[in-house]
Amino acid sequence: MRVHLGPVALKGRLVLASMEEHTDLPYRLIAKEFGANLVITEMGQPDRIAKGDKAALRMLATHPSERPVAGQVLGGELEDTVAAARVVEERGFDLVDVNLSCPIRRVIARSWGGAYLKDPARTGDLLRRVVAAVSIPVTLKLRSGWDEGSVNAPEVARIAEEAGVAGMILHARTVLQAYRGPPDRSVIRRAKEAVRIPVFGAGDIRTAEDAVRMLEETGSDGVSIARGCLGNPWIFSRAQALLAGSPLPPPPGREERLRVLLRHLDAEARFLGRKDLSTRIVRLALYYAKDLPDFDEIKRAAHAARSFDELKRALQAAFRGCR
Ligand SMILES: Cc1cc2nc3c(=O)[nH]c(=O)nc-3n(C[C@H](O)[C@H](O)[C@H](O)COP(=O)(O)O)c2cc1C
């Protein structure tokens, strides 16, 4: 089933969610290859993008083979957010995704991100300005509401549609909930019923079956997969199989996990332009081992490595050592 975000047609219903420190270009290309129909960058800080800050612009690195792709901008000060959206367009993205869902304290303290949901009129103003500033479609990332006493995603969804937004991803937790407690999927259904533009559901999609359940339970147009795809791009291929009515493919074996992990590490090293042994790289590697019975041993081996190449050798030995 195709999903249309304005003139941008997605070939299917699965989205790789935006995740800071995770959904960089190398991982987006892997997720795409495994079946993600839309990939989204990590959130960029609008003031930094607007100023041309190198690290912020690096997050907006893209490649034609990952298209369709959205560049995400955190909702910040109005003029900066508009300027940052223009940069996203100039860089060749198909869509600009505005993040009004971020619950991080320093973001909220500046009335950015999820703080917008406290004020639907301010949200409407921002979205109208961004839509007017770019010629690519604008999408919105939002949550159920600010807190459990002010769940307003259906209202914000309508305001966004009126502002000209082409679609939205709704994480069915409130901003104050952050990542705690179960998502309330009934909000996704209500938001979907409130608008004609596509709504993608998000929250606790850990398996391919969860993705299908989300679509069935909420009637949403698509589903956005976040933590469930860390070290697990197979979640996309497995969910695509279920959506096509095929049997669920078996989970990847150790050799297959290792193969994709090593490719991912090499792609990161190329992207960063150096072979780093940062906590980020070790963490990335360990996600691929998280479901294995000997995770603790693999973790010990990974932490003992003193260089990037040593890490790769340690992982090879650990993944192959125990079957
Ligand atoms: C480590 C991490 C980083 C995240 N970074 C972003 C981000 O940059 N932009 C964004 O819109 N959402 C971000 N999110 C939220 C996810 O996109 C997603 O909405 C949320 O995790 C709910 O899905 P899940 O329960 O399946 O993980 C992040 C989540 C995590 C766990």
The ligand as an SDF file (V2000), in Angstrom:
LIG
                    3D

 31 33  0  0  0  0  0  0  0  0999 V2000
   17.7350    7.3130   21.8070 C   0  0  0  0  0  0  0  0  0  0  0  0
   16.5280    7.9670   21.2100 C   0  0  0  0  0  0  0  0  0  0  0  0
   16.6870    9.1090   20.4460 C   0  0  0  0  0  0  0  0  0  0  0  0
   15.5660    9.7360   19.8930 C   0  0  0  0  0  0  0  0  0  0  0  0
   15.7530   10.8310   19.1120 N   0  0  0  0  0  0  0  0  0  0  0  0
   14.6870   11.3800   18.4620 C   0  0  0  0  0  0  0  0  0  0  0  0
   14.8720   12.4530   17.5550 C   0  0  0  0  0  0  0  0  0  0  0  0
   15.9930   12.9320   17.3170 O   0  0  0  0  0  0  0  0  0  0  0  0
   13.7590   12.9350   16.9370 N   0  0  0  0  0  0  0  0  0  0  0  0
   12.4960   12.4140   17.1540 C   0  0  0  0  0  0  0  0  0  0  0  0
   11.5150   12.8610   16.5560 O   0  0  0  0  0  0  0  0  0  0  0  0
   12.3040   11.4000   18.0160 N   0  0  0  0  0  0  0  0  0  0  0  0
   13.3610   10.8680   18.6680 C   0  0  0  0  0  0  0  0  0  0  0  0
   13.1610    9.7900   19.4790 N   0  0  0  0  0  0  0  0  0  0  0  0
   11.8010    9.2400   19.6580 C   0  0  0  0  0  0  0  0  0  0  0  0
   11.5300    8.1100   18.6670 C   0  0  0  0  0  0  0  0  0  0  0  0
   11.5370    8.5600   17.3370 O   0  0  0  0  0  0  0  0  0  0  0  0
   10.1620    7.4330   18.9320 C   0  0  0  0  0  0  0  0  0  0  0  0
    9.1300    8.3350   18.6960 O   0  0  0  0  0  0  0  0  0  0  0  0
   10.0260    6.9200   20.3550 C   0  0  0  0  0  0  0  0  0  0  0  0
   11.2090    6.2660   20.7680 O   0  0  0  0  0  0  0  0  0  0  0  0
    8.8420    5.9710   20.4730 C   0  0  0  0  0  0  0  0  0  0  0  0
    9.0300    4.7870   19.7710 O   0  0  0  0  0  0  0  0  0  0  0  0
    9.5360    3.4340   20.5000 P   0  0  0  0  0  0  0  0  0  0  0  0
    8.7420    3.2930   21.7870 O   0  0  0  0  0  0  0  0  0  0  0  0
    9.2180    2.3900   19.4710 O   0  0  0  0  0  0  0  0  0  0  0  0
   10.9850    3.5770   20.7690 O   0  0  0  0  0  0  0  0  0  0  0  0
   14.2620    9.1810   20.0860 C   0  0  0  0  0  0  0  0  0  0  0  0
   14.1270    8.0320   20.8530 C   0  0  0  0  0  0  0  0  0  0  0  0
   15.2270    7.4150   21.4120 C   0  0  0  0  0  0  0  0  0  0  0  0
   15.0230    6.1690   22.2160 C   0  0  0  0  0  0  0  0  0  0  0  0
  1  2  1  0
  2  3  1  0
  2 30  2  0
  3  4  2  0
  4  5  1  0
  4 28  1  0
  5  6  2  0
  6  7  1  0
  6 13  1  0
  7  8  2  0
  7  9  1  0
  9 10  1  0
 10 11  2  0
 10 12  1  0
 12 13  2  0
 13 14  1  0
 14 15  1  0
 14 28  1  0
 15 16  1  0
 16 17  1  0
 16 18  1  0
 18 19  1  0
 18 20  1  0
 20 21  1  0
 20 22  1  0
 22 23  1  0
 23 24  1  0
 24 25  2  0
 24 26  1  0
 24 27  1  0
 28 29  2  0
 29 30  1  0
 30 31  1  0
M  END
$$$$
